[in-house]
Amino acid sequence: MTNPRIERLFEHTKLLCFGRYVLTAPVDSRLAFGRDFPTLPNQAKDIEKVMEAERAKILKADRTAEITYFGKGPAPNMWLIRSFEDDTSKKLGLEGFDVYYIVGPHIFVGGDTTAKSSNTTADSILLRTVDVAKNLRPREPDEVPTEQGLCHEFGFRRLDGSKGNVLTQVGLHMAALPDVVFSVQSNQTLNANFPGNSDGLLKLIADRKREAGSSYPKLTTLREGRKKVHGWDGEESLVRRPDGTQDFEWMFIGENGGSVARPGNLSVAMRTKVEADRIGAAKASSLSDEEAIALWDRLLDGLKFRVAVPGAPADAVAIK
């Protein structure tokens, strides 16, 4: 469905990247990152203070805690704290690694712990962290790299298109429509065998209705059913709440364990009448039902992989 107002909104667009994906959005749009590489923005100059504070925190938590290493790591622009949080951890060989990557003016924070049960050794942790450090670089918000890898809010990590178990979550905000939030969540490795994980969107909605009974809100259904998006054969439900909030959902369930091209779960939502992060708090929706559906279709169509990944159809790739 097309609409004149929405077509005008998309006369000038840009790509916004997150994880392996991009969205085609109006030029005055921005992304709010949810799950992302933990980052301390613009604190690289304070790396020693940040680490000293973490060392003090570790030692204060337990009188038997021990710092085994504190200083620069085995790769450039990388710092490291190794520690045992208490005597028990030391006996069990559970050594903690707090890793700080200097990425331009920012600090990216990582961590891991040695464990015999998972064959996680100090050497394997250090090898992985050196690889991460080697492939991290700063990224400006509107930069869209053309190489394989992951877009983070403040950086980019080069990564082969078939590697990495990635959990991604962002919200799109458009200046022209301040009450509208369009969000995307991709869970690459969701286990579809776990109860409830293999249920499609329409079954989940039917279950909600059954459980709520007469207390389920009186919704106006605008469109509902199967909807294929770039090879992802998913389901959608577009409804209007009694207060005028348009509440749209789409979900794709991939193979068990997922893959890069077909994640275990890919979920998209759009809500209107949002204010101060509260759905329904705004006085009114800025969109008619027709406009909301047209915007939804346009944004869904613009959700693609940034560059090609193994198994993705050509129309699912933004940069050929």
Order of alpha helices (4+ residues) and beta strands (2+ residues): alpha-beta-beta-beta-beta-alpha-beta-beta-alpha-beta-beta-alpha-beta-beta-beta-beta-beta-alpha-beta-beta-beta-beta-beta-beta-alpha-beta
